[in-house]
Amino acid sequence: MASRPVWSGFLRFSLVAVPVKAYTSAASGGGEVSLNQLHKGCNSRIQYKKTCPVHGEVRPDEIVSGYEFDKGRYVVIDPDEVDKLRSPADKAINVAAFVPPEQFDARYHNGKHHFLLPDGPVGAKTYALLVKAMAETNRHALAQVVMSGKEQLVVVRPTGNLLVMTGLAFEQELKPLSEFEGEAPAAEVAPAELAMSKTLIEMMSAGADFDYAAYRNTYTDKLTAVIEAKLAGKQVVTPPEAEQPAVANLMEALAKSVAEAKSKAKKGTGRPPLLTAPSAAPAKAAGAKRKKA
């Protein structure tokens, strides 16, 4: 495997321990185009230097962590001191419970995902057994693990023949829904509008042929096109805006939307509304970078 694990240890549930390695699921670079900050006047790269008000610029190895217990007064915390307090159990992914998937509210997901793979042939059978058992009982594992120097709540779920670990926010890290419920007051919903909305949702629902890979970062494509144009000395132009149909009211908008969805379904051209055809721009960008170099 080309990538390197970012963590290794055990996945523990009750008295069973599976040796695993964690690999980040994010692709290197993620297809993003990185922009640097420049000084507007001379285009020189902006630099970020860490400084001490007493001694000026400091090196990374001269920086320590501290907790401010009083105004301007700190106690220095050494990560090694915290590690000494951790037991062997703290260095594992400890499963607290197996829970039905619908019990996990998506708002708790923090966007960090890792693939968990068996660490060596010894744990391969137990790993495969766990994947199969979780899939057939339709259960995900709620667990805690220490990664990147802090304790994290995670959910481990079977995907194909692999286990995927997703980071979760702790309850105290999120604002309660009650704080915002008053901002969305109850409103009367007409039965006809509700029925039409349900019809539209059904018409726009994806089936077994849903292709997640067809969705792409179109902003990156547009940004790449701008870079290409500027490198070629061309002027960046704005495409004409698509003419939006005038809609008098909600019911009319729903009716026209349903009719449009039915028309696309008949022609076999129905696509999710956010789906954009892949662009050749990313391939060009690599060539542009080489030419610039």
URZI-V606585 format. One record per pair of residues at least 24 apart in sequence whose ideal C-beta (glycine too) atoms are under 7 Angstrom apart, sorted by the first residue. I is the first residue (numbers start at 0). J is the second residue. D is the distance in Angstrom with one decimal. If there is no record, write none. Layout:
I_J_D, I_J_D
//
This chain:
6_146_5.5, 7_118_5.8, 8_90_5.3, 8_91_5.0, 8_92_6.8, 9_91_4.2, 10_92_4.6, 10_115_6.5, 11_91_4.8, 11_92_6.8, 11_93_5.2, 11_94_6.4, 12_94_3.9, 12_140_6.8, 15_125_6.7, 17_117_6.9, 17_122_5.0, 17_125_4.8, 17_126_5.3, 17_129_6.2, 18_117_6.8, 18_118_4.0, 18_119_6.2, 18_121_6.6, 18_122_4.1, 19_115_4.7, 19_116_6.4, 19_117_6.2, 19_118_5.5, 19_122_7.0, 20_116_5.5, 20_118_4.7, 21_113_4.3, 21_115_5.7, 21_164_6.5, 22_113_6.2, 22_114_4.7, 22_116_6.7, 23_113_5.8, 24_112_4.1, 24_113_6.0, 24_114_5.7, 30_216_6.1, 30_219_5.9, 30_281_6.8, 31_219_6.1, 32_219_5.5, 32_222_5.0, 32_223_5.9, 32_284_7.0, 78_148_6.1, 85_145_6.6, 89_145_5.5, 90_145_6.8, 92_142_5.0, 92_144_4.4, 92_153_6.9, 92_155_7.0, 93_142_5.6, 93_143_5.5, 94_140_4.6, 94_142_4.5, 95_141_5.2, 95_142_6.1, 95_143_6.7, 96_141_5.1, 97_138_4.0, 97_140_5.5, 98_138_6.5, 98_139_5.8, 98_141_5.5, 99_137_6.5, 99_138_6.5, 100_137_6.8, 100_139_5.3, 103_139_6.5, 103_154_5.6, 106_173_6.8, 107_167_4.6, 107_168_5.1, 108_165_5.8, 108_167_6.4, 109_166_4.3, 109_167_6.4, 109_168_5.2, 111_166_3.9, 112_163_6.2, 112_164_7.0, 112_165_5.2, 113_164_4.6, 114_161_6.0, 114_163_6.1, 115_155_6.7, 115_162_4.2, 115_164_5.3, 130_157_4.7, 130_160_6.0, 130_162_6.0, 133_157_4.6, 191_250_6.7, 192_249_6.1, 192_250_5.9, 192_253_6.6, 195_250_6.8, 195_253_4.1, 195_254_6.6, 195_257_6.5, 196_253_6.2, 198_257_5.5, 199_253_6.0, 199_256_5.3, 199_257_5.2, 199_260_6.5, 202_257_6.1, 202_260_3.8, 202_261_6.6, 202_264_6.9, 203_260_5.9, 205_271_6.5, 213_274_5.7, 214_273_6.7, 214_274_6.3, 215_275_6.7, 215_277_6.0, 217_275_4.7, 220_278_4.0, 220_280_4.6, 220_281_6.7, 223_280_4.1, 223_281_5.8, 223_283_6.9, 223_284_4.4, 224_280_4.9, 226_284_6.4, 226_287_6.5, 227_280_6.8, 227_283_5.4, 227_284_6.7, 227_287_5.5, 230_287_5.1, 230_291_6.3
//
